[in-house]
Amino acid sequence: MRIRTHNLGVTLIELLVAIAVLAIAVSLAAPSFSDTIRNQRLSSRSFSLQEDLAYARAEAVKLQGNVALAAKSGGMSNGWVVFEDADADEVLDSGERTLREQGAMSSGYTMAAATGAGNPKAGVGFDRRGALVGRGTLAVLICAPNWSAAKDKEFARNLRIASNGRAESAKGKGSHRGLSCT
């Protein structure tokens, strides 16, 4: 009596079919994944800015002095720094203590700020009561690469900081208060 043994494995044809199915699934998922990454980068940067604005405001009240958030050299896209602003000029001078720092954005992403009137601005200061120094408002725009008016909500985030120091954010408006993603 002879016992038959079976090979436990896959044939070349089965392997090729499995690889083809996997390749199709990956090609369908890739565009969705890139949308998720872009959305996460925009949201993360927006939340980081809001967190640091709230931190600067709270520190101004805690320290009973001026605290500012200002863009690093080259603009907001290169990051920002939160610091004790002894002379209330919203510029980090030597001798002023750095409290927190944020790095540059991913390549191709941009970020800019302007006053409520649309004038470019590189920073914002809070007084000992937590209100904005100068009592104006501040608009901040964060843009992803390949922004267009048709893709505004997916490719841009905007923040508005009111004169009382509170921040609000929204999707879209890649052309807002003198700022533009183009």
TORDREN-231111 format. One line per 3 residues: their letters; for each residue x, y, z of C-alpha. Coordinates in Angstrom, 1 decimal, decimal comma. Example, Ala and Ser with C-alpha at 12.3 -4.5 7.8 and 13.67 -1.06 7.14 Angstrom:
<sites>
as	12,3/-4,5/7,8  13,7/-1,1/7,1
</sites>
This chain:
<sites>
mri	0,0/0,0/0,0  1,3/3,4/-1,0  0,6/6,7/0,8
rth	0,3/9,8/-1,2  1,9/12,9/0,1  0,7/16,4/-0,8
nlg	2,9/19,4/-1,2  1,9/22,2/1,1  2,6/25,4/-0,9
vtl	1,3/27,6/-3,6  1,8/27,4/-7,3  3,4/30,2/-9,3
iel	0,0/31,1/-10,8  -1,6/31,4/-7,3  1,3/33,7/-6,2
lva	1,0/35,9/-9,3  -2,8/36,3/-8,8  -2,3/37,2/-5,1
iav	0,3/39,8/-6,0  -2,0/41,3/-8,7  -4,9/41,6/-6,3
lai	-2,6/43,3/-3,7  -1,3/45,7/-6,4  -4,8/46,7/-7,4
avs	-5,8/47,3/-3,7  -2,8/49,4/-3,1  -3,3/51,5/-6,2
laa	-6,9/52,2/-5,1  -5,9/53,2/-1,5  -2,9/55,4/-2,4
psf	-4,9/58,6/-3,4  -7,0/58,3/-0,3  -3,9/57,9/1,8
sdt	-2,2/61,0/0,4  -5,4/63,0/1,1  -5,3/61,7/4,7
irn	-1,7/62,7/5,1  -2,3/66,2/3,7  -5,3/66,7/5,9
qrl	-3,4/65,5/9,0  -0,5/67,9/8,3  -2,8/70,9/7,9
ssr	-4,8/70,0/11,0  -1,7/69,3/13,1  -0,1/72,6/12,2
sfs	-3,3/74,5/13,0  -3,7/72,7/16,3  0,0/73,4/17,2
lqe	-0,5/77,1/16,6  -3,7/77,2/18,6  -2,0/75,3/21,4
dla	0,9/77,7/21,4  -1,3/80,8/21,3  -3,3/79,5/24,3
yar	0,0/78,8/26,0  1,3/82,3/25,3  -1,9/83,8/26,5
aea	-1,9/81,8/29,7  1,8/82,5/30,4  1,1/86,3/30,0
vkl	-1,5/86,1/32,6  0,6/83,9/34,9  3,7/86,0/34,6
qgn	1,8/89,3/34,7  3,7/90,5/31,7  3,9/90,5/27,9
val	4,4/87,2/26,1  4,6/87,0/22,3  4,5/84,4/19,6
aak	6,6/85,4/16,6  7,6/83,9/13,3  11,2/82,6/13,0
sgg	13,4/84,2/10,4  11,9/83,6/6,9  8,2/83,7/8,1
msn	5,7/81,5/9,8  6,4/78,5/7,4  9,8/78,2/9,1
gwv	8,2/77,9/12,6  7,6/80,2/15,5  8,8/80,9/19,0
vfe	6,9/81,8/22,2  8,8/84,1/24,5  8,6/86,7/27,3
dad	8,4/90,0/25,5  9,8/92,5/27,9  9,6/95,5/25,5
ade	6,2/94,5/23,9  7,5/94,7/20,4  6,7/91,1/19,3
vld	10,3/90,5/18,3  12,6/88,1/20,1  15,5/90,2/21,4
sge	18,6/89,0/23,2  17,9/88,7/26,9  14,2/87,7/26,4
rtl	13,5/84,2/27,6  12,2/81,6/25,1  9,3/79,6/26,5
req	8,5/77,3/23,5  9,6/76,7/19,9  8,0/75,2/16,8
gam	9,9/73,9/13,8  9,5/74,4/10,1  6,6/73,0/8,1
ssg	6,9/70,1/5,6  8,3/71,0/2,2  5,7/72,8/0,0
ytm	3,4/73,8/2,8  3,1/77,5/3,6  1,9/79,6/6,5
aaa	1,4/83,4/6,7  -0,2/85,8/9,1  -1,8/89,3/8,7
tga	-3,6/91,8/10,8  -7,4/92,2/10,5  -6,8/95,0/8,1
gnp	-4,8/92,6/5,8  -1,3/93,9/6,7  1,4/91,2/6,9
kag	2,4/90,4/10,4  5,1/88,2/11,9  3,9/87,8/15,4
vgf	1,3/88,4/18,1  1,7/89,6/21,7  -0,5/89,1/24,8
drr	-0,6/91,5/27,7  -0,9/90,6/31,4  -4,7/90,3/31,0
gal	-4,4/87,8/28,1  -5,6/90,3/25,5  -3,8/90,9/22,2
vgr	-1,3/93,8/22,4  -2,6/96,5/20,1  -6,2/95,2/20,3
gtl	-6,4/94,2/16,7  -7,2/90,8/15,2  -4,9/88,4/13,6
avl	-5,5/86,1/10,6  -3,3/83,1/9,9  -3,5/81,0/6,7
ica	-2,0/77,5/6,3  -1,8/76,1/2,8  -0,9/72,7/1,3
pnw	0,9/72,3/-2,0  -1,3/72,4/-5,2  -3,9/74,6/-3,5
saa	-6,6/76,0/-5,9  -9,9/77,7/-5,3  -11,7/74,6/-6,4
kdk	-9,9/72,5/-3,7  -10,0/75,2/-1,0  -11,5/73,2/1,9
efa	-9,2/70,3/1,4  -6,0/72,3/0,9  -6,2/75,2/3,4
rnl	-6,9/76,1/7,0  -7,4/79,5/8,5  -7,3/80,8/12,0
ria	-8,6/84,0/13,4  -7,3/85,4/16,7  -9,8/87,9/18,2
sng	-8,7/91,0/20,2  -9,6/89,2/23,4  -7,0/86,5/22,5
rae	-9,3/83,6/21,6  -8,5/81,6/18,5  -11,0/80,1/16,0
sak	-10,1/77,8/13,1  -11,9/76,7/10,0  -11,2/74,7/6,8
gkg	-10,7/76,5/3,6  -10,5/80,2/2,7  -7,1/80,0/1,0
shr	-7,6/83,6/0,1  -8,5/85,5/3,2  -7,8/89,0/4,7
gls	-5,0/89,9/2,4  -3,5/86,4/2,6  -3,5/83,9/-0,3
ct	-2,3/80,4/-0,9  -1,2/81,3/-4,4
</sites>
